[in-house]
Amino acid sequence: MNKIFYFLIALILTSFSAFAQNQTFQLKVQTSPKLNGKIYLNYQYGYEKITDSAILKNGKSELKGTIKDISLAQLYFLPEGHPYVANKKELDQKSLYLEKGIVLFQADDLLKNARVNKSTLNKEFDIYSTKLSDIRAEVGKAQSAKSFNLEQRKANDAKYQEVMVEMREQLYQFINDHPSSYFSVVAINDIITSRMDMDRIEKAYNSLAPKVQKSKGGMALGEFIEREQRTKVGTMAMDFTQNDVNDKAVKLSDFRGKYILIDFWASWCVPCRVENPHLVKAYSQYKDKNFTILSVSLDNPGKKQDWLDAIAKDGLIWNHVSDLQGWKNEAAVMYGIKGVPASFLIDPSGKIIAKRLRGNEVVEKLKEILD
């Protein structure tokens, strides 16, 4: 599995923690009696990274420590005489969660084949990891497949989309089978990173056990779903007012009667700047067909000139507004913006008809509607 996946799980599981004070863990390791050497344990104490070690003799060892929250850790083994190395990719290792109390780590041979007993959390982690390991390998393979041949690239993209559909179904199945598992929140967050069916995601969230929904991670997910449902396709776009580049108040509702793309961006956002040529193309093709753009900048206080310079440099000749409050931009908060670029296509009645359009998708959608 990739680092992003582990980071996501660590982030979410940390938010599940019901305690904020120090807690003591005891990790008991039992492996093959033939193994002698040293084991190393990497984990987090709050924001501090800890590396601990202990002698493994006749396959047995024990480590104790203190954690502030549930902590994702890596345990790895170095045989006798093996030098300590920074690059541990080829070493015998396994990921596990440290939590209050005793965690029993048992392996008949290698650490990577170990069972983590006396820990419901680790059992769920193993089920979740194992269930998705093969499909994640396929996703990685599809993502890494590169070709300068256009037809081959199309085939690779089609395969990637096919694998992603399969992965989402696996995730939904895990959620259905484990409504009381905190990893079902991890699964829903994994689905959210790809193309989303918010109604289905909300249904999956509602199927979770109350204790999971009431965890910090569960409540954060619930808040996200609520924001997304307020801006889902088919709902009326929420009105807002911000000043334009000349400090004149502009309302979203001022454009009622037109197709309008709300574009959340910022001068400092590289992906936004990469996206801008696609918006220029869409605007130039459809500005005379009852279409316009309203760009909302998430530039920071005191950075108005940066905002103006980016508009001029990228040739963005449509309407621009901002309150220059960065991520606290009032419209961005209202629309639940957590990353830019982000966009919403609004029809003449004020209804959201598409969102998260990237690249040539804006032109394709307008072509479908207006041509």
Secondary structure, DSSP 8 states (H G I E B T S, - for coil): --HHHHHHHHHHHHHH-S--S-EEEEEEEE--TT--EEEEEEEEETTEEEEEEEEEBTTEEEEEEEESS-EEEEEEEEETT----S--TTSEEEEEEE-SEEEEEE-SS-GGG-EEES-HHHHHHHHHHHHHHHHHHHHHHHHH---SSHHHHHHHHHHHHHHHHHHHHHHHHHHHH-TT-THHHHHHHHHHTSS--HHHHHHHHHTS-HHHHTSHHHHHHHHHHHHHHHTSTTSB----EEEBTTS-EEEGGGGTTSEEEEEEE-TT-HHHHHHHHHHHHHHHHHTTTTEEEEEEE---TT-HHHHHHHHHHHT--SEEE--S-GGG-HHHHHTT--SSSEEEEE-TTSBEEEE---TTHHHHHHHHHH-
